[in-house]
Amino acid sequence: MPAVNGLFVPFLDGSSVQRWDSDERCEEEIRNFAPGDVEGWRAMNDVLRRLRDALRPAGDGDLWIGEPPTREQIDERLGRDEQSKRVLFDWSMAEFVEYFLRDERLQAAYLGQGVIGTNASPFDAGTASIRFHHSSGRLGGTPGMWGYVEGGMGMISFYFCDAAREAGAVVAAGVPVARMVPGEGVMLEGGELIAAGVVISNADPRQTLRLLGDAADPAWRERVQQIPMEGCTVKLNVLLRELPNFTARPGTDQPHHYGQVNTPLSKTEWKAAFSAAQRGELPQHLWCELYFQSVHDPAVATGGRHTMSVFAQYVPYKFARGTWDERRAEVRKLALASVGRFSSNIDSAVIDSQVLGPPDIERKVGLTGGHIFQGECLPPYMWSKRLPARTPMPGVHLCGACTHPGGSVIGINGRNAAAAVLRDTEQVEFGRQRRDS
């Protein structure tokens, strides 16, 4: 289900802006909100369009598919487009928005899009590329579109499982793996060896290293250990009596509830929040991105209730004082208060909530450091500098977000891994045929 109505950003002064998924409606919104920025807004969107069309054309030639491209290959695609190169390799998100926009509120409305899941400040070099990364795809032919999965995101795993079984795969869940044996298979904790010439790991590279043990290639091990992999985000799953009533655009069933909502921070608050988390402390306010799956899929909440997913940063992986279990209630209060700055009914609307910090994500999902993208997606760790699907260990492949083209639920990482396995298998079969002849 496409997520319609784009992104809504309310402000403490009572103003707000809705970045609709329609260019015409969005331009009208910008004209009313910050009339002096219409041309800059067009130019800012145009550079993202040029990047998308150059690197990820709708037809053949998508550089996200296949082997990771080198800097030289990317430069060849971009030609003399210096703005595109700055967005992709150099600019911070703050530099990006300040280059094109003048209105401080409109700049603030975009800053969070440059640090989603990234342990960096929007004032750090390279964060503008995060903005492009999360708007580089297409859904249903619409550039930059994303969507909801009926039944919740977890259903994707079940769909893959069903497809695999239909293709003849045997799926075993809840069977702990003790180690991987390159070229032979995987050893279960119970001592049984599952024989397989090819092993594809969706675990993050640090977990894969652990499973490989001494069988890991030393150079590959060193490369993996250099990847920053410490999360800075907290996730709240919230059950609501009613949707938030945002004071800038009142109502509990409004168009903005059908897209996503950002609760912004000022530039000063962004800097202070990042600095606090780096010291192992909580900031005064969190930047929050909100989603309401229940408005698209009522089956996820019954009796007129609603779900609210809160994705917020920055929080420390490890507190300077106390533990996550000791401070979880404090984090919950901070996150909901950060939303409540812009909404009049959060206190009365919340029925229950689950709080997952980086260590919780690490423990529950197995992501090292609780990093949702299996490692940073900043330019020094992308494209040919990101891990390819194929590893130096015989028959061992990766298919997770740690590989090219990076994080997000896009499916290309798995496609690239499958293609690499097929190519390797074909080469092995071709070699056998030559020997037999």
C-alpha positions in Angstrom: 0.0 0.0 0.0 1.7 3.3 -1.1 2.2 5.8 1.7 0.2 8.7 0.4 0.4 12.4 1.4 4.1 12.6 1.8 5.6 14.2 4.9 4.0 16.6 7.4 6.1 18.8 9.7 4.5 21.0 12.4 6.3 23.8 14.1 6.1 25.3 17.6 5.0 28.7 16.3 1.8 27.1 15.0 2.9 26.9 11.3 3.3 23.7 9.4 4.2 22.4 6.0 3.1 19.3 4.2 5.4 17.9 1.5 2.8 16.1 -0.6 3.7 13.3 -2.9 2.3 15.4 -5.7 4.8 18.0 -7.1 1.9 20.4 -7.9 0.3 20.3 -4.5 3.7 20.4 -2.7 4.8 23.5 -4.7 1.5 25.2 -3.7 2.2 24.3 -0.1 5.8 25.7 -0.3 4.5 28.9 -2.0 2.1 29.5 0.9 4.6 28.5 3.6 7.9 30.1 2.3 7.2 32.0 -1.0 10.8 33.0 -1.4 11.9 29.4 -1.5 9.8 28.0 -4.4 12.6 28.2 -7.0 15.2 26.8 -4.5 12.8 24.0 -3.6 12.4 23.1 -7.3 16.2 23.2 -7.7 16.7 21.0 -4.7 14.3 18.4 -5.9 15.8 18.6 -9.4 19.3 17.6 -8.2 17.8 14.5 -6.5 15.9 13.7 -9.7 19.1 14.0 -11.8 20.9 11.7 -9.4 18.1 9.2 -9.5 17.9 9.3 -13.3 21.7 9.0 -13.7 22.4 6.3 -11.2 19.1 4.4 -11.1 17.4 4.8 -14.4 13.9 3.2 -14.7 15.1 0.8 -17.4 18.4 -1.0 -17.7 21.6 0.4 -16.1 20.5 0.6 -12.4 23.9 0.8 -10.5 22.2 -0.5 -7.4 21.8 -3.9 -9.1 24.9 -6.1 -9.6 28.4 -5.5 -8.5 29.1 -2.3 -6.5 30.1 0.6 -8.7 33.4 2.4 -8.3 33.7 6.2 -7.8 35.0 6.4 -11.4 31.8 4.7 -12.7 29.6 7.0 -10.7 31.5 10.1 -11.8 31.1 8.9 -15.4 27.4 8.8 -15.0 27.2 12.2 -13.3 29.5 13.9 -15.8 29.9 17.6 -15.1 27.0 17.8 -12.6 28.9 19.2 -9.7 25.8 19.7 -7.5 25.0 16.0 -7.8 28.5 15.0 -6.8 28.4 17.3 -3.8 25.1 15.8 -2.6 26.4 12.2 -3.1 29.9 12.5 -1.7 30.5 15.7 0.2 27.7 17.9 1.6 26.3 17.7 5.0 22.5 17.8 5.1 22.7 21.3 6.6 24.9 22.4 3.7 22.4 20.8 1.2 19.3 22.6 2.5 21.1 25.9 3.2 22.4 25.9 -0.4 18.9 25.8 -1.9 16.6 27.2 0.9 16.5 30.4 2.9 13.6 29.8 5.3 14.9 28.4 8.6 11.7 26.4 9.2 11.8 24.8 5.8 15.4 23.9 6.3 14.6 22.3 9.6 11.8 20.3 8.0 14.3 18.5 5.9 17.3 18.0 8.3 16.1 14.7 9.7 16.0 13.1 6.3 19.8 13.3 6.1 20.4 11.2 9.3 17.8 8.5 9.3 19.4 5.6 11.2 22.8 7.3 10.9 25.1 8.0 13.8 26.0 11.4 12.6 24.8 15.0 12.9 23.1 16.7 10.0 26.1 19.0 10.1 28.5 16.2 9.4 30.0 15.7 5.9 28.2 13.2 3.7 24.8 13.2 5.4 23.2 14.8 2.3 23.8 11.4 0.6 21.5 9.8 3.2 18.7 12.0 1.9 19.3 10.7 -1.6 19.7 7.1 -0.5 16.2 7.1 1.0 14.6 8.8 -2.0 16.4 6.9 -4.7 13.9 4.2 -5.4 10.5 3.9 -7.1 7.3 2.3 -6.0 4.6 1.7 -8.6 6.5 4.0 -11.0 6.5 6.9 -8.5 10.0 8.2 -7.7 10.9 8.2 -4.0 7.7 6.5 -3.0 7.5 4.0 -0.1 4.7 2.0 1.3 3.1 -0.1 4.0 2.9 -3.9 4.0 -0.6 -5.3 4.8 -0.4 -7.0 8.2 2.8 -5.2 9.1 6.4 -5.2 8.0 7.0 -8.7 9.5 4.7 -10.2 6.8 7.5 -9.7 4.3 9.4 -12.6 5.9 6.4 -14.8 5.7 5.9 -13.9 2.0 9.5 -14.8 1.3 9.1 -18.0 3.3 6.1 -19.0 1.2 7.8 -18.3 -2.1 10.9 -20.3 -1.0 8.8 -23.3 0.0 6.9 -23.1 -3.3 10.3 -23.3 -5.0 11.3 -26.4 -3.1 13.2 -24.9 -0.1 13.0 -26.4 3.3 12.7 -23.7 6.0 13.7 -24.2 9.6 13.1 -21.5 12.1 14.3 -21.3 15.7 17.3 -23.6 15.0 20.4 -21.9 16.3 23.5 -22.1 14.2 26.8 -22.6 16.0 29.2 -21.9 13.1 29.6 -21.7 9.4 32.0 -24.1 7.6 32.9 -22.6 4.2 32.4 -25.0 1.4 30.7 -27.5 3.7 27.6 -25.9 5.2 26.5 -24.9 8.7 26.9 -26.6 12.1 23.9 -26.4 14.4 24.3 -25.9 18.1 23.0 -29.5 18.5 26.0 -30.7 16.6 24.3 -31.5 13.3 26.0 -30.4 10.1 23.7 -29.1 7.4 25.7 -29.8 4.2 25.7 -27.0 1.7 28.2 -25.8 -0.9 26.7 -22.3 -0.7 25.7 -20.5 2.5 24.0 -17.1 2.2 24.1 -15.1 5.5 21.5 -12.4 6.2 23.3 -11.8 9.6 25.3 -8.6 9.9 29.0 -9.0 9.0 30.1 -9.0 12.7 27.7 -11.8 13.5 28.9 -13.6 10.3 32.5 -13.2 11.5 31.6 -14.8 14.8 30.0 -17.7 13.0 33.0 -18.2 10.7 35.5 -18.1 13.5 39.0 -19.0 12.3 37.7 -19.7 8.9 37.3 -16.0 8.1 39.7 -14.5 5.7 42.1 -12.2 7.7 41.8 -9.2 5.3 38.0 -9.5 5.2 37.9 -9.7 8.9 39.9 -6.5 9.2 37.6 -4.7 6.8 34.5 -5.8 8.6 35.9 -4.7 12.0 36.4 -1.2 10.6 32.8 -0.6 9.8 31.0 1.7 12.3 28.1 -0.3 13.7 26.7 1.4 16.7 23.0 2.4 16.6 21.7 5.7 17.8 17.9 5.3 17.3 15.1 4.3 19.6 11.9 2.7 18.3 8.5 3.0 20.1 5.5 0.8 19.1 2.5 2.7 20.5 -1.1 1.8 20.9 -3.5 4.8 20.7 -7.1 5.5 21.6 -7.0 8.1 18.9 -4.5 9.7 16.5 -2.4 12.6 17.6 -4.1 16.0 17.4 -1.3 18.3 16.0 -2.0 21.8 17.1 -0.7 23.3 13.8 -3.4 21.4 11.9 -6.0 20.2 14.3 -8.0 17.0 13.9 -7.5 13.3 14.6 -8.3 12.0 11.0 -6.4 14.4 8.7 -4.5 13.9 5.5 -1.2 14.1 7.3 -2.0 11.0 9.3 -1.9 9.0 6.1 1.7 9.9 5.3 4.6 10.3 7.8 5.1 13.0 10.3 8.4 14.6 11.6 8.6 16.5 14.8 11.5 18.9 14.0 14.4 20.2 15.9 16.1 23.6 15.5 19.7 23.6 14.4 20.8 24.3 17.9 18.7 21.4 19.2 20.1 19.1 16.6 23.7 19.8 17.6 22.9 19.5 21.3 21.0 16.2 20.8 23.8 14.6 18.9 26.5 15.8 21.4 24.5 14.5 24.3 24.1 11.0 22.9 27.8 10.9 22.1 28.5 11.6 25.8 26.1 8.7 26.8 23.3 11.1 27.9 19.8 11.8 26.7 19.1 15.0 24.9 16.4 17.5 25.9 14.3 16.7 22.8 14.3 13.8 20.2 13.7 14.2 16.5 10.8 11.8 15.8 9.5 10.3 12.6 5.9 8.9 13.0 3.9 6.4 11.0 0.3 5.3 11.5 -0.1 1.9 9.9 -3.6 1.5 11.2 -5.1 4.2 9.0 -4.1 2.1 6.0 -4.6 -1.3 7.5 -7.3 -1.3 10.3 -6.8 -5.0 11.0 -3.6 -4.2 13.0 -5.6 -2.4 15.7 -9.2 -3.3 16.6 -12.0 -1.3 18.3 -11.2 2.0 16.6 -7.7 2.1 18.1 -4.6 3.0 16.2 -0.9 2.2 16.1 1.9 4.7 16.0 5.4 3.8 15.2 7.9 6.3 16.6 11.4 6.2 15.1 13.6 8.7 17.1 17.2 9.8 17.6 19.6 10.4 19.1 20.0 8.0 22.0 23.2 6.4 23.3 23.9 2.8 22.8 25.3 2.8 26.3 24.5 5.3 29.0 27.2 7.1 30.9 25.0 6.5 34.0 22.6 3.6 34.4 21.4 1.0 31.9 18.7 0.8 29.3 16.5 -1.3 31.6 16.9 1.3 34.4 16.3 4.3 32.1 13.7 2.8 29.7 10.8 4.7 31.3 12.7 7.9 31.1 13.3 7.3 27.3 9.6 6.6 26.8 8.7 9.8 28.6 11.2 11.8 26.6 10.0 10.4 23.2 6.3 10.9 23.9 7.1 14.4 25.3 9.0 15.2 22.1 5.9 14.3 20.1 3.7 16.1 22.7 5.4 19.4 22.0 3.4 19.5 18.8 0.3 17.5 19.8 -2.4 18.3 22.4 -3.6 14.8 23.2 -0.6 12.5 23.4 -0.9 12.0 27.2 -4.6 10.9 27.0 -4.3 9.1 23.6 -1.5 6.6 24.6 -2.8 3.2 25.9 0.5 1.3 25.9 4.0 1.4 24.4 7.0 -0.7 23.8 10.5 0.9 23.9 13.4 -0.6 22.0 16.8 1.0 22.3 19.9 -0.1 20.4 20.8 -2.9 22.9 17.3 -4.2 22.7 17.4 -4.3 18.9 20.8 -6.0 19.1 19.4 -8.7 21.5 16.0 -9.3 19.9 17.0 -9.0 16.2 20.7 -9.9 16.3 21.9 -6.6 14.8 25.3 -5.8 16.2 25.2 -2.4 18.1 21.5 -2.2 17.3 22.4 -0.5 14.0 19.4 -0.9 11.7 21.4 -0.8 8.5 24.1 -3.3 9.6 26.7 -0.5 9.4 26.8 3.2 8.4 25.5 4.2 5.0 27.7 7.4 4.8 29.8 7.8 1.6 33.0 6.2 3.0 31.1 3.0 3.4 29.0 2.9 0.3 29.2 1.6 -3.3 32.6 -0.1 -4.0 33.5 0.6 -0.4 30.5 -1.4 0.9 30.7 -5.2 1.2 29.8 -7.1 -1.9 27.6 -10.1 -1.7 30.5 -12.5 -2.5 33.0 -13.0 0.3 36.6 -14.4 0.0 35.4 -17.6 1.9 34.4 -20.4 -0.5 30.6 -20.5 -1.0 29.9 -17.8 1.6 27.7 -14.9 0.5 26.0 -12.0 2.3 22.5 -10.7 1.5 21.9 -8.2 4.3 21.9 -4.4 4.5 25.7 -4.5 5.1 26.1 -5.2 1.3 25.7 -3.0 -1.7 23.5 -0.9 -2.1 23.0 -0.4 1.7 20.1 -0.4 4.1 16.3 0.0 3.7 13.7 -2.6 2.8 14.4 -2.7 -0.9 15.2 -6.3 -1.7 18.1 -5.5 -4.0 20.7 -6.8 -1.5 19.1 -10.2 -1.7 18.8 -10.0 -5.5 22.5 -9.2 -5.8 23.4 -12.1 -3.6 21.2 -14.5 -5.6 22.7 -13.3 -8.8 26.2 -13.8 -7.4 25.4 -17.3 -6.4 23.9 -18.1 -9.8 27.0 -16.7 -11.6 29.3 -18.7 -9.3 27.3 -21.9 -9.8 27.3 -21.5 -13.5 31.0 -21.0 -13.5 31.5 -24.2 -11.5 29.2 -26.1 -13.9 31.0 -24.7 -16.9 34.3 -25.7 -15.4 33.0 -29.3 -14.9 31.8 -29.5 -18.4 35.2 -28.4 -19.8 36.9 -31.0 -17.6 34.5 -33.7 -18.7 35.0 -32.9 -22.3 
